Amino acid sequence: MEIVKTKIPSSKGNLAATIHYSKEKTEQLAILCPGYLDSKDYKHLVRLAEALSEQGYAVVRFDPTGTWESEGNIFDYTTTQYLEDIKNILGYMFQQAEYKQILIGGHSRGGQLSILYAARDPRISLVLGIMPSSDRTMAGQRYEEWKENGVSISYRELPDNVEQKKEFRVPFSHAKDRDQYNVVEDVKRIKVPIILIAGELDDTVLPEYVKEIFDSANEPKKFLVIPGIGHDYRHNDDEITTVNGEVVKQLNSVKYEN
């Protein structure tokens, strides 16, 4: 496996990306999308990229515009721009090779964006949503406080030092842009296989939220609840191994439509 760090041009500056190239020439490409304000370098995504590369995929993980190592302002960190980022990454990879099977997947918001993007690009062959968020994930009091304050302050640990935190001040315009999209409705537009995974102990994206998306999806589709797993499984090596093992198992059971 060859791992290459690169910059991919986007409409708001360059995207920081890491590409895992498989040992052999491949026609399979996987794009991995980070969760809300998460880094492409968080361990669960890195190890998933490694696992997929071992399965014969070329894999790209990236930081969305306005976050971490990518250029742009936090005001650019919107659902609309995230979708544009994915499109630009695909364009970049297609300049290098012709891929016939394209997997898009991610955790939490990354899973949600994977579904939204697949509903808009017929080149996608397979969709993976690990605890994908939806409109129900952020509602009620938290939403109203965000609207009143004009900004939501969040902290994420550094990938290489969990004791240090990075602050993100996300403007309410992020929520307003996000409100244009409805993953439960958009999933109905997807005609290729979709795999949705929930964590039994997830109290951020409840299993029933994921099941709601699944119920709206077309066949072929798979839904799995992994016992003993919570939303932030990235902090536990054994849980990462469990989740990624189930992902690979499910992927190997799916036949591509494209």
LINTA-V988732 format. One line per field, one symbol per residue. phi: phi as a letter, one per 40 degrees, with the letter a starting at -180 (. if undefined). psi: psi as a letter, one per 40 degrees, with the letter a starting at -180 (. if undefined). burial: # if it has 16 or more other C-alpha atoms within 10 Angstrom, else .. A space follows every 50 residues. Layout:
phi->???
psi->???
burial->???
//
This chain:
phi->.bbbcabbcbcbhcccbbbbcccbdbbbbbbbbccdgcccccdccccccc ccccchccbbbaccdgbfccchbdcccbcdcdccdcdcccdcccccacbb bbcbaabgcccccccdcccbbcccbabbbcfccadccbagcccccccccg abcbbbccdbaccbbbcbbcccdcccccccbbccccccccbbdbbbbbbd ccbbbcdccccccdccccccabbbbccgbbcccccbdccdccccccccdc cccbcccc
psi->hhhhhihhhiefaihhihhhhidihiehhhhhhiaheiieeidddddddd ddddeeihhhiihiheibeiiiiddegidddddddddddddddeddihhd hhhhiihbddddddddddeeheehdihhhhfhiadedgibddddddddde ihhihhiidegeeiihhhghieddddddeeihdddddeeheiihhhhihd ehedgidddddddddeiiiiiihhhhiehadfeeehdddddddddddddd deehhid.
burial->......####.#.#########...#.####################### ####.#################.#.###########.###..#.....#. ###################....###########...........##... ##...#.#.........#.######.....#.##.############### ##.####.###.##..#...######..######....######..#..# #....#..
//
